[in-house]
Amino acid sequence: MSQTESYDAIVVGAGPAGAAFTLHAQRLGLRVLLLDKARFPRDKTCGDALSGRSVVELDRLDLLPAVRSLPGAPIRRLVFGSPAGDTVSVALTPPARPGQPRAAATAAEGYVVPRLHFDNLLFCRAQAAAYRCESGLTVHDLEWQDGRATGVRGVNSRGEAVRFRGRVVIGADGFSSVVARRAGLYAHDPQHWMVALRCYYEGVAGLDDQIELHFVDEVLPGYLWLFPAGQGRANVGIGMNHADLKRHGVDLRQALARALALPRFAARMAAARPLERPVGWNLPVGSRRRPAVGEGLMLIGDAAGLIDPFTGEGIGNSLLSARLAADTAFQACQADNVSAGFLRRYEDTVWAALGGELNTSTRMHRLAHRRWLVNLVIRRAARRPEISAAISAMLLDPDDRRRLLDLRFYLGLLFG
């Protein structure tokens, strides 16, 4: 087993979280070793949506011009569909206001970019920024000394056993994170886990500049999505809480086929052609606070369980967690202290930034179990522009979003 030089940070996983950490850490002067078992470009099963926080964080990395040039589709509207068949279109790109902060204006942008292209862009930038980058390398275990993670062990693309030493290990390796499992931080809890299924199509009618979330009976309290993916393609899929899926014995492939055969979608899918077999994946959602630090290590992105429980979106939270982890890694190296106690400031900062929003999304997901309530909100919003405008404002402002949990909002829909 070969021994290599030591690094300030070893990043396991070069997806959006790991790539963003590397870019931020390089700006801070840290020597980063970036590792991934795949060779890029590679696909990643996902809804492919980039909105709100994703766009703001990409802007911080000066990546927005490059992202805008990738194959995909700009998004200006969000369409909600109810079990009863009503739909409401909510604007996501309100006109900029004088004196509006740049971040607020940027957050109103949205895109759908296939992960094949998006992840490859981030990887190429991170590869250039890393002190060293190894793809095609599978990490199997952590190195330990006196109870602290001091590096990783794995096998490279030539089948050779390798090990690397680092001051801090960053687990950016997704829902089944090796770093989390070897550190004893991994727990599969069906109540805090979503399962999703995606299929790319071409020829889906009626898709332009909107992403669509339909709360159809076939997948309630989950939803069916239809997203434009550029070049005449669409990203189509469904997502459900794992516990609900098991409780009701749902087969996601059958549920997707039944949903797309509903009269409201059948005409739109009449000329559509699937470009692949539906592909599933797991999403650890932020409906509870998971431990994200250990002795000498931090978890970011999906490995930290930061996916939005209501929308299933995780890229924005991954990018934010990467930035905050890079700041903490820099502080830890400066202080020569990578203890769990010191690194916990990262976890605390992440949950200070995201905890309220994730709690709101968790409660919104629970409200989606109430079919009558979903029908009421979408029906009233479809008929009253002021309600649609209010929902738009709430979706764009995480602080304002809490109004969606206020009983007075629903009483106003019933009696207003």
Order of alpha helices (4+ residues) and beta strands (2+ residues): beta-alpha-beta-beta-alpha-alpha-beta-beta-beta-alpha-beta-alpha-beta-beta-beta-beta-alpha-beta-beta-beta-beta-alpha-alpha-alpha-beta-beta-beta-beta-alpha-alpha-alpha-alpha-alpha
